């Protein structure tokens, strides 16, 4: 929707084709923890995550799942992931991801300045907490790299954590506080954004399933649905994991795999957090909203919705209680659990830009866990491309033909 926001802002007539209903909230952005993260400059494909991930996939209770039989067809994707998980890739990608997230945060701030009542915008930073001394040492090393990029950090021991979160008991070795980060309530924000786009004249076509993109001379000439067709000068493909199938129908491939995640909302009385927290070893995020607390975790490669792994979710809840004893012991089977499919690229960097196969098609996909964080800057890049402007200094990192 941010593509529509910036395109409309630049004077273009925009129509959105959406397969889901207007009230549907199953998309990844709705269940996201709402974190805006300049601190997340390390791509998913990195030596550290490759090492820890390989250990986790053999643990049936870990947040990372890689069912072998379900993923045989994705061996080429994992080969690309392993190839990308090196120090040089991290070095090349770090500045790009930091810059994109930082620019996105600025754009959120600009939107908030115009519509302050709608965002539930909070700039309190993010606590990267570590339950083990080894994990804390590793996080401190990442903080040193962050400092080299110009990101301010604060190293906190147990006493330091107590000073900034006096109402929360932590069972951790320490934390790194990234004060540059922020957060929003994604569902409330997206509802506002939809209403604002409609107010500005953007047309939404809900429950409208795209069945074919008709091409001629390397251009799309019509987007065909079950009942009608849409003609435009430019087309933007921003359909999350479903972008892969639509691209295939156009004769080219997008290297995406679904990374299924879970989130659960609790009353804010469950844990009186003021600042969002990530439990680094357990891969669990907790975001305090106004009146509620959201817990998010999980990376089930090639996962499917409608198949909640209760054992895995229970392990997530138990690990949260172990690190944050004030968080009550709860049973997963008694909770309302959201599940969503994140579109993940092999190198952990999104796919943004034009494709060489179709002249009037621009793709925005593969944002994985940073979909909310990178949404505004992605929308601005797409709008700039439609206007014939440069892709930006880092376009070689997120361009489509890098694989």
N, C-alpha and C positions, 0 to 999 in steps of 0.2 A: 504493500500500500504506500510505502514511502516513495517508490518509483512514481506512482500516480500523483503523490503530493507535490514532488518537485517538478514533474512534467507540467502539471496544471499550473503551478506557480510561475513557470516560464512561458505560459500562454498557449499550451497545447490542449487540444480536446482529447480527453482520456475516457476510455471505457474499460471496465474490469470484468472479465469473464471468470466466474467462480462456480465450481461444481457443487460446493456445499451450500446449505441454507444460510440465510442471513443471521440466524441465531446460533449457528454451530460454533462451538468453542474447542474443537478437538485439534486444531492446528497447533504446530509446535510453539508458535509465539505466545499462545494463550497459557500454556502450561509451563513456560519458561520461568526461571527464577528472577528475571527482570534485571540482571546485572549488566551495567555498562562498564566495560573492563579494559581500559588502557593498560592495565597490569598484565593482561593475558597476551604477551608477545611471543611466548613459546608455542609453536604450532603443535598440533596433535601428533604429527609425525616427528618425533624427536628421540634421541637415544634413551633418555630417561623413561619416557612413556612406553617405548618399545620394551624395555627391560621389565618395568613393573607390570605392564599389560600382559606379557607372556606368562608371568607368574600367576596373575589373576585368572586367566582363562581356564586354568585347571582347578580352580576353586569354585564349586557350585554355588557358594554363598557370596562371591565377590560381585562388585557392581559391573564388572566387565564379563561379557559372555560371547563366546565364539563357537556356536554349535558346528561341528565339522561337516556333517552331512548337509546342513542347510547352506553352507558356504563354499561347497566344492566349485560351483559355477563362478565364484568370485575370486578364485586363485590369482588371476591377473591383477585385480585390485590390490590384494594383499602383497603381491610381489612389488608393486609400485610403492606401497606404504613402507615396506622394509627398506627399499632403495632410498626413499626420501628421508628416513629416520637417521640422519647423520648431522654432525656438528656444523658442516658448511651450510646445509639447508636451514638449520636453525638460525645461523648468523645472517643469512640472506633474508630470511622471512621476518626476523624479529622487528626490524625497523619499520617494515611495511605494516605488520599487524598493529604495532604500537601507534603508528601514524594514522591508520584508518580508524582505529578505536578512539583515538584522541579527537580527530576531526568529527567523528560521529557524536561524541559527547558534547562538543561545541554546538553542533546542530540541534541536539536535544535541548541544550540550554537556551538557544535562540527561540525554539518553539515554546519552551516553558515561559520565557519572558513575555511572549505574546498571549499565551493562554495558561496563566499560572494555576488556575483552579482545576485543570483537567489531567495533569500528568502524574500527580503524587510523586513528584520528583524529589529525590533526596541525595545530597552529596556528602555521604558519611564515610566513604572509602570501603575497603574490603579487608577482612582479617583472614590471612592464610595461616590456619592453625595446624600444628603438627603434634601428633600424639607420641612420637618417638624422638629420641635425641638425634638419631641418624636422619630422620625426616626433617627435623629442624635445621640441622647442618646443611642439608641439601637446599632447603628453602632460603637459607641465608646466602648461599652461593648464587641462587637465582636473583636474589635482591641486589647483589653486587652488579650483575649484568644490567638489571633495571636501572641502577644508579648511573651506569655508563650511558644509558639511553636518555638520561635526564629525568627519570622517574624517581620521585622521592619515596623513601620507605622508612619505617621505624621498626626496629627489632625489639620485640616485647618478651620479657620473661613472665613468669606467673604473676609477679607483683605488678608489672606493667599492664597486663591484661585486666587485672582487678581494678586498676585505676580508671580504665576507660569503659569497662563493663562490670560495674560494682554489683549488679543484681544477678549475675550469671556465674555459676561455678564451672570452671574448666578443669578437665583432667587431661592436660596436654603439657608438652615440654616447653612450648613457646609458640610465638606467632610473628608473622611479618605483616605490618599494617601498611596497605597501599592507600594512602589518603586521596589519590587521584581518581579513584573509582566512584561510581554513583549507582543508583538503582531507581526503577519505576515499577508500578504495578502494571504488568503487561496487558492483562485483560481489560482493565479500566481504560488504559491508554488507547488500546486498539479500538475500543468502542467509541471513544471520543474521536479518534482519527477517521473512522468510517463516517460518523455523523458530520464531521467537518468537511470531508471530501464531497459528500452529498450536497452539503450546503453550498459548496463552491462550484457545483455543476458536474462533478464526475459521475458517470453513469455506472451503476452496478448491475450485473446480470447474474443473479443468484440461481442456484440449482440448474445451472447451464453447463452441461458437460461437453467439452471440446472433443470431437471425434476425428477431426482431420484438419491439417493445415495444407491447403492447396497451393502448390507452387508452379511457377512458370519462369523460365529464364533466370533461375537462381534467386527468385524473389517469391515471398509469400503474397498471393493475390487474394486469398480469402481464408478466414478462420471459420471452419464449418462445425456447427453443433447439430444436435439431433433435430432441431426445429428451424434453424435459420443460419445465416452466415454473416460475418463481420469483415468489412474491408477497411484497411488503414494504410497509412504511409509507412509506419514502423510498428513492429511487434516486439513486446518484451516477454520473454519466457522466465517466469519467476514462480514456479509451482512446487518448490521444495523438492522432495525425493521424486515426485511425479514428473519433474522436468526431464528426467532420464528417459522415460518412455516416449515422451513427446518429441524429444530430440532424435530418438531412434527412428521414429516415423518420418522424420525429415532427412534421414540418411546419414546422420553423424552420431557419435557417441559422447556422452558425458560420463566421466568416471566417478559415479556416485554409488554409495551404498547406504542403506538406512542404518542409523544408530539409535536404537530405541531407548528412550529414557522414561523415567517416572517422576511424578511430583505429587505431593500431598499437602493440603492446606490444613492448618490447625488454628485454634483460637490463640491469640497472642499471649494468653495466660499460661500457655504451655512452657514458654521460655521467654524471659523478658530481655531479649536481645535489642540493642539499639543499632548495631552495625552488622551488615551481612558477614557471614562466616563461611569459609570453605574448609572442610576437614580434608587435608591434602592426601593423606594415605588412603582414606576410605572413599575419596572422590564423591563427597557429599557437600551440597551447598544448602545454606539456610538463609532466607531473606525475610527480615521483618517488614511487614506492610502495616498500614494503618488498620488496626483491629485484627490482624491475622499474621500467621507465620507460615512461610512456604518452605518445604523440604524437597530438594530435587537430587536425583542421582541416577546412575545406570547408563550402560553403553552395551546394548545387546546388538551385535553386528548382524545385519539382515533380519532384524526382529520384525514381528508382525503385530499389529494392534489386535486386541481381543484375546490375547494370550498372556495374561499377567502371571509372572513367576512369583508366587507368594513366598516361596522360600528365600528368594533373592531380596524381595522387598522387606521381609522380616529381618534379614541380616542387615539391611541398611538402617532400619529403625533401631536395632540392637547396638550397632556401632555408634549411632548418634547418641544414644543414652550413655554408652561407655565413655565417650569423650565429653559429653555435656550432661552430667548426672541430674541436673534439674529437668531435663527433658524426660517426661514420664515413659515408663514401659508400656507399650501399646501393642496390640495384636493387629497385624496387617489385614487379616480377613475381615476385621470390623470397620475398616476405613474405606473412604471413597478415594480411589487411586486414579489419577490421570496418567495416560500413556500417550506418547507421541513419537513420530519417526523423524529424526534429524537427518538431513542430507549431508553426508560426509565425503570429502575428497581424500585421495590417497596421501596428499602432502599436508593436509590440515589447513589449507588456504582456500578461500572461496573462488568460484569461477564467475568473473565479471567481465563483460565485454562483448564485442561482436564476434560472430563466427564467420570463418572464411567460406563456409558452405552456402549460407543464405545471406544475401546482402542487406536485407531490411529486418534482420532478427538480432536482438540483443539479449544476452543471457545473464541472469542473476541467480545463482544457485550455489549450494555447497557450503553454507555458512556454519553448519554443525551446531555447536553449543553457543555460538556468538551471533545468532540470527537477530535477536533483539538489539544487541550492542552495535552491530554493524549496519542496521537497517537504514538509518538516515543517510550515511555516507554512500551506501550502495545506491540509494535512490538518487542522490545528487550526481554520482558518476554516470548513471544511466541517462539522466536528463541532459547532462553535458554532452554525452555521446550523440544523442538525438539532435542536439543543436550544433553538432560538428566540432565540438571543442576537443582538446587533448584528453587522453585517458588518464593523464597524471603521471607523476614521477615513478610510481611503483607498478605500472601496468604490466611490466614483464613478469612480475611475481604472480599476479592474479589472472593473467590472460588465459583464454580458453585453450590455446594450442600448445601449452607448455608440456603436455604429456605425450 
